[in-house]
Amino acid sequence: MLILASTSPYRRALLEKLQLPFECMAPQVDETPAADEPIEQLVQRLSEAKARAIATNHPNAWVIGSDQSATVAGQQLVKPGTRGRARQQLKLLSGQRVAFHTGLSVCHGDHCLTTLDTTWTQFRTLDDALIDYYLDHEQPWNCAGAIKSEGLGIILIKRIENDDPNALIGLPLIKLIDLLSALDYPFPWKRDTGAATATP
């Protein structure tokens, strides 16, 4: 049994690419950062906490947890909440190089593996017309940095630096396959069919 510890429709859509049966469950986790906790450490801690929160009641399942945060010049990007603050954030991001840090965890039984994936993005020079068009059509008030890269936010980005095109949206599938493999997930392409090899 495979469980995604998230109700995000975007992470769900990414996991569906693997064509594996899975369920989505919402973990109850306190996401408050610890004092002076580095972002890279925070996203890994929260991804593992999310996976463990579900795995506790499903010890035989492989549970996937993920958490993502973005930084520019070492400063964490937060959810703007309003159009005015979203506009201010996007003006700040204009022409900047932004890091999206994704913590990824898989728990199975007594074992839990966690890794960090960082995607660097180079933002275009964002003029007022582009910012207003984006905000009119996407309204990303609840997205960190007002960046909704899985939607129209892609028009704000000039370049993406990562080996996995899925990582920016919050679920790095290449590393996920590695973690699942390390915890002996029974991928359908690895199953022993039991068929004997005929000999002439």
C-alpha positions in Angstrom: 0.0 0.0 0.0 1.4 3.4 -1.0 0.2 6.5 0.8 0.8 10.2 -0.1 0.8 12.2 3.1 -0.7 15.2 1.4 -4.0 16.5 -0.1 -2.2 18.8 -2.6 -3.8 18.2 -6.0 -0.5 19.1 -7.6 1.5 16.5 -5.7 -1.2 14.0 -6.4 -1.0 14.7 -10.1 2.8 14.2 -10.0 2.6 10.9 -8.2 0.0 9.7 -10.7 2.7 9.8 -13.4 4.2 6.7 -11.9 0.9 4.8 -12.5 1.0 3.2 -9.1 -2.0 2.7 -6.9 -2.0 5.0 -3.9 -4.2 6.9 -1.4 -3.9 10.5 -0.2 -4.2 11.3 3.5 -3.9 14.6 5.4 -1.2 14.5 8.1 -1.7 16.6 11.3 1.7 18.3 11.8 2.8 21.4 13.6 4.7 23.3 10.9 6.1 26.0 13.2 9.9 26.4 12.5 12.3 25.9 15.4 14.3 28.9 16.5 17.1 29.7 13.9 16.2 26.5 12.0 17.8 26.5 8.5 15.2 26.2 5.7 17.0 23.1 4.4 16.7 21.4 7.8 13.1 22.6 8.2 11.7 21.1 5.0 13.4 17.7 5.8 12.1 17.7 9.3 8.5 18.5 8.2 8.5 16.0 5.3 9.5 13.2 7.8 7.0 14.4 10.4 4.2 14.2 7.8 5.2 10.8 6.7 5.5 9.5 10.3 2.2 11.0 11.2 0.5 8.7 8.7 2.8 5.7 9.0 2.1 5.4 12.7 -1.4 4.0 11.9 -0.3 2.3 8.7 2.9 0.4 9.5 2.7 -1.9 6.5 2.4 1.0 4.0 5.0 3.0 2.2 4.2 6.6 3.2 5.5 9.6 1.3 5.9 13.0 3.0 7.0 16.2 1.2 7.5 19.8 2.2 8.8 22.8 0.2 10.0 26.3 1.0 11.6 28.9 -1.2 14.4 31.4 -0.4 15.9 34.4 -2.2 19.3 35.8 -1.0 18.9 33.6 2.1 15.5 35.0 3.0 12.5 32.7 3.3 9.5 33.5 1.0 6.2 33.5 2.8 2.6 33.4 1.6 1.5 37.0 0.7 -2.1 36.7 1.7 -3.1 39.8 -0.3 -2.6 41.1 -3.8 -0.6 44.1 -2.5 1.9 41.9 -0.7 2.0 39.5 -3.6 2.9 42.4 -5.9 5.7 43.5 -3.5 7.1 40.0 -3.4 7.2 39.6 -7.2 8.9 43.0 -7.6 11.5 41.7 -5.2 11.9 38.5 -7.2 12.4 40.3 -10.5 15.7 39.2 -12.1 16.6 37.2 -9.0 17.9 33.6 -8.5 15.5 31.7 -6.2 16.0 28.4 -4.4 13.2 26.0 -3.9 14.1 23.5 -1.2 12.0 20.3 -1.1 12.3 17.8 1.7 11.2 14.3 0.7 10.7 11.3 3.1 9.4 7.7 2.8 8.5 5.7 5.8 7.9 2.0 5.9 7.7 -0.1 9.1 10.4 1.1 11.5 12.4 2.7 8.7 12.3 6.3 7.4 14.5 7.8 4.7 14.7 11.5 4.1 16.5 13.6 1.4 16.7 17.2 0.2 16.2 18.4 -3.3 17.0 22.0 -4.3 15.8 23.6 -7.5 17.4 26.9 -8.6 15.2 29.2 -10.7 16.2 32.3 -12.5 13.4 34.8 -12.7 12.7 37.1 -15.6 12.8 40.8 -15.3 9.2 41.3 -14.2 7.6 44.6 -15.3 4.3 45.9 -14.0 2.2 44.6 -17.0 3.5 41.0 -16.5 3.0 41.1 -12.8 -0.5 42.4 -13.1 -1.5 39.9 -15.8 -0.2 37.1 -13.7 -2.0 38.2 -10.5 -5.2 38.8 -12.4 -5.3 35.3 -13.8 -3.6 33.2 -11.0 -4.3 35.0 -7.7 -1.5 33.2 -5.8 -2.2 34.7 -2.4 -1.6 31.3 -0.6 1.6 30.4 -2.4 5.0 31.2 -0.9 6.5 34.1 -2.7 3.3 34.4 -4.8 4.8 31.8 -7.1 2.5 29.2 -8.5 4.9 27.4 -10.8 2.5 24.5 -11.5 0.3 27.1 -13.2 0.8 30.5 -14.9 3.8 31.2 -12.7 5.9 29.5 -15.3 5.8 32.7 -17.3 7.8 34.4 -14.6 10.7 32.0 -14.8 13.6 32.2 -17.3 15.5 29.1 -16.3 15.2 26.1 -14.0 18.2 24.2 -12.7 17.4 20.7 -11.6 17.7 17.1 -13.0 14.1 16.4 -12.1 11.4 18.6 -13.8 8.9 17.6 -11.2 10.9 18.9 -8.2 9.8 22.5 -8.6 6.2 21.6 -8.0 7.0 19.8 -4.8 7.5 16.1 -5.4 10.9 15.0 -6.9 9.9 11.8 -8.6 13.4 10.6 -9.5 14.6 10.8 -5.8 11.2 9.3 -4.7 11.8 6.2 -6.9 15.3 5.9 -5.2 13.8 6.1 -1.7 11.1 3.6 -2.5 13.6 1.2 -4.0 15.8 1.5 -0.9 12.8 0.5 1.2 12.0 -2.5 -1.1 8.7 -1.1 -2.5 7.3 -3.8 -4.8 7.3 -1.9 -8.1 5.3 -3.9 -10.7 8.3 -4.0 -13.0 10.4 -5.7 -10.3 7.9 -8.4 -9.4 9.0 -12.0 -10.0 6.4 -13.6 -12.3 7.5 -17.1 -11.4 7.7 -18.1 -15.0 10.2 -20.8 -15.7 12.7 -20.4 -18.5 12.1 -23.1 -21.1 15.1 -25.2 -22.2 15.4 -26.8 -25.6 
